């Protein structure tokens, strides 16, 4: 239904009703900002990136082929705009580390069940903040924006297999970071 709603408003914009784009902005602005923030790590820059991305999307809307959802297309623009912003600032990124654990998100969540909900959120947020830019974006797109791997592959311009492998590595890395943050308390809780 959401994609159909997007399609209706996109057609209205293409038919000359420029105010219909405001609905698309309102609907997607929070996820666009969150994605940008995960990449640029600065609220001011994230706001600028998301605004620039919406402007780019508006200008290129006639080129949107609607083969994917509008949100996937928009997040791709946000992602590329944020990466360009980082390149301009010449920031270093953290390389992806390949752990030696066979950990799933379910095991990670299971091992944290002893913590109250706010503590879990706090520790997960701390752990996610220690991830590299690309890793944080993957986690955000998959778990927060609830994009499937195919959509993430389109947003980040990588193969479906590459997304799956990197998500697996990020889960392992999150587990390791959480173990370090909790200094072994995961084992004591479970």
C-alpha positions as CSV (number, residue, x, y, z in Angstrom):
1,X,0.0,0.0,0.0
2,X,2.8,2.4,0.9
3,X,4.4,1.9,-2.5
4,X,1.1,2.6,-4.2
5,X,0.7,5.8,-2.2
6,X,4.2,6.9,-3.2
7,X,3.3,6.1,-6.8
8,X,0.2,8.3,-6.7
9,X,2.1,11.3,-5.3
10,X,5.0,10.8,-7.7
11,X,2.5,10.9,-10.6
12,X,1.0,14.1,-9.2
13,X,4.4,15.7,-9.1
14,X,5.1,14.6,-12.6
15,X,1.8,16.0,-13.7
16,X,2.8,19.4,-12.3
17,X,1.5,19.4,-8.7
18,X,4.8,20.3,-7.0
19,X,3.2,20.4,-3.6
20,X,2.6,16.6,-3.7
21,X,6.4,16.2,-3.2
22,X,5.9,17.5,0.3
23,X,4.0,14.3,1.2
24,X,6.9,12.2,0.0
25,X,9.3,14.3,2.0
26,X,7.2,14.0,5.2
27,X,6.9,10.3,4.8
28,X,10.6,9.6,4.2
29,X,12.5,12.4,5.9
30,X,13.1,10.6,9.2
31,X,14.6,7.4,7.6
32,X,16.6,9.6,5.1
33,X,18.0,11.6,8.0
34,X,18.8,8.5,10.1
35,X,20.6,6.9,7.2
36,X,22.6,10.1,6.5
37,X,23.5,10.4,10.2
38,X,24.8,6.9,10.3
39,X,27.2,7.7,7.5
40,X,28.3,11.3,8.3
41,X,28.2,11.0,12.1
42,X,27.2,14.7,12.5
43,X,23.6,16.0,12.9
44,X,24.3,19.2,10.9
45,X,25.8,17.3,8.0
46,X,23.1,14.7,8.1
47,X,20.5,17.4,7.8
48,X,22.3,18.9,4.9
49,X,22.8,15.5,3.2
50,X,19.1,14.6,3.6
51,X,18.0,18.0,2.2
52,X,20.4,17.7,-0.7
53,X,19.2,14.2,-1.4
54,X,15.5,15.3,-1.5
55,X,16.5,18.1,-3.8
56,X,18.3,15.7,-6.1
57,X,15.4,13.3,-6.0
58,X,12.9,16.1,-6.9
59,X,15.1,17.1,-9.8
60,X,15.5,13.6,-11.0
61,X,12.0,12.3,-10.4
62,X,11.2,12.2,-14.1
63,X,14.0,9.7,-14.5
64,X,12.7,7.4,-11.7
65,X,11.6,4.3,-13.5
66,X,9.6,2.9,-10.6
67,X,11.3,-0.5,-11.0
68,X,12.1,-0.4,-7.3
69,X,10.3,1.3,-4.5
70,X,10.6,5.1,-4.1
71,X,12.2,4.7,-0.7
72,X,14.9,2.4,-2.1
73,X,15.7,4.9,-4.9
74,X,15.7,7.8,-2.4
75,X,17.9,5.9,0.1
76,X,20.4,5.3,-2.7
77,X,20.5,9.0,-3.4
78,X,21.0,9.7,0.4
79,X,23.7,7.1,0.6
80,X,25.6,8.5,-2.4
81,X,25.2,12.1,-1.2
82,X,26.5,11.2,2.2
83,X,29.5,9.3,0.8
84,X,30.3,12.4,-1.3
85,X,30.1,14.6,1.8
86,X,32.5,12.3,3.5
87,X,34.9,12.3,0.6
88,X,34.8,16.1,0.6
89,X,35.9,16.1,4.2
90,X,38.4,13.3,3.5
91,X,37.4,11.3,6.6
92,X,38.9,7.9,7.3
93,X,36.6,4.9,7.6
94,X,37.0,1.8,9.7
95,X,37.8,-1.4,7.8
96,X,35.4,-4.3,8.2
97,X,36.9,-7.0,10.4
98,X,36.1,-10.7,9.9
99,X,35.5,-12.4,13.3
100,X,35.7,-16.1,13.9
101,X,32.3,-16.5,15.6
102,X,29.3,-18.1,14.2
103,X,26.8,-15.7,15.7
104,X,23.3,-14.8,14.5
105,X,21.3,-11.8,15.6
106,X,19.0,-14.2,17.4
107,X,21.9,-15.4,19.6
108,X,23.0,-11.9,20.1
109,X,19.6,-10.8,21.3
110,X,19.2,-14.0,23.4
111,X,22.4,-13.3,25.2
112,X,21.2,-9.9,26.2
113,X,17.8,-10.9,27.5
114,X,18.9,-10.4,31.1
115,X,19.3,-6.7,30.6
116,X,16.3,-4.4,30.9
117,X,15.1,-3.0,27.6
118,X,16.7,0.4,28.0
119,X,20.0,-1.1,28.9
120,X,19.9,-3.3,25.8
121,X,19.1,-0.3,23.6
122,X,21.9,1.7,25.2
123,X,24.5,-1.0,24.7
124,X,23.3,-1.7,21.1
125,X,23.5,2.0,20.3
126,X,27.1,2.1,21.8
127,X,28.1,-0.9,19.8
128,X,26.6,0.4,16.6
129,X,28.4,3.7,17.1
130,X,31.7,1.7,17.1
131,X,31.0,0.2,13.7
132,X,32.4,1.6,10.5
133,X,30.3,3.8,8.4
134,X,29.3,1.1,5.9
135,X,28.5,-1.3,8.6
136,X,26.3,1.1,10.5
137,X,24.4,1.8,7.3
138,X,23.9,-1.9,6.7
139,X,22.5,-2.4,10.2
140,X,20.3,0.7,9.9
141,X,18.9,-0.2,6.5
142,X,18.3,-3.9,7.5
143,X,17.0,-3.5,11.0
144,X,15.6,0.1,11.3
145,X,14.4,0.8,7.8
146,X,13.5,-2.9,7.4
147,X,14.9,-3.1,3.8
148,X,15.5,-6.5,2.4
149,X,18.9,-7.5,1.1
150,X,17.9,-6.9,-2.5
151,X,16.9,-3.3,-1.7
152,X,20.1,-2.8,0.4
153,X,22.1,-4.1,-2.6
154,X,20.5,-1.5,-4.8
155,X,21.0,1.3,-2.3
156,X,24.6,0.5,-1.6
157,X,25.5,-0.6,-5.2
158,X,26.7,-4.1,-4.2
159,X,25.6,-7.6,-4.9
160,X,23.0,-9.4,-2.9
161,X,25.6,-12.0,-1.8
162,X,28.0,-9.2,-0.7
163,X,25.2,-7.6,1.4
164,X,24.5,-11.0,3.0
165,X,28.2,-11.6,3.8
166,X,28.7,-8.1,5.1
167,X,25.6,-8.3,7.3
168,X,26.9,-11.6,8.7
169,X,30.3,-10.0,9.5
170,X,28.6,-7.0,11.1
171,X,26.6,-9.3,13.4
172,X,29.8,-11.0,14.4
173,X,31.5,-7.7,15.0
174,X,28.5,-6.4,17.0
175,X,28.8,-9.5,19.2
176,X,32.5,-8.9,19.8
177,X,31.9,-5.2,20.6
178,X,29.1,-6.0,23.0
179,X,31.3,-8.6,24.7
180,X,34.0,-5.9,25.2
181,X,31.4,-3.3,26.3
182,X,29.9,-5.7,28.8
183,X,33.3,-7.1,29.8
184,X,32.0,-10.7,30.0
185,X,28.7,-9.9,31.5
186,X,26.9,-11.6,28.6
187,X,28.1,-14.9,29.9
188,X,27.1,-14.1,33.5
189,X,23.6,-13.1,32.4
190,X,22.9,-16.2,30.3
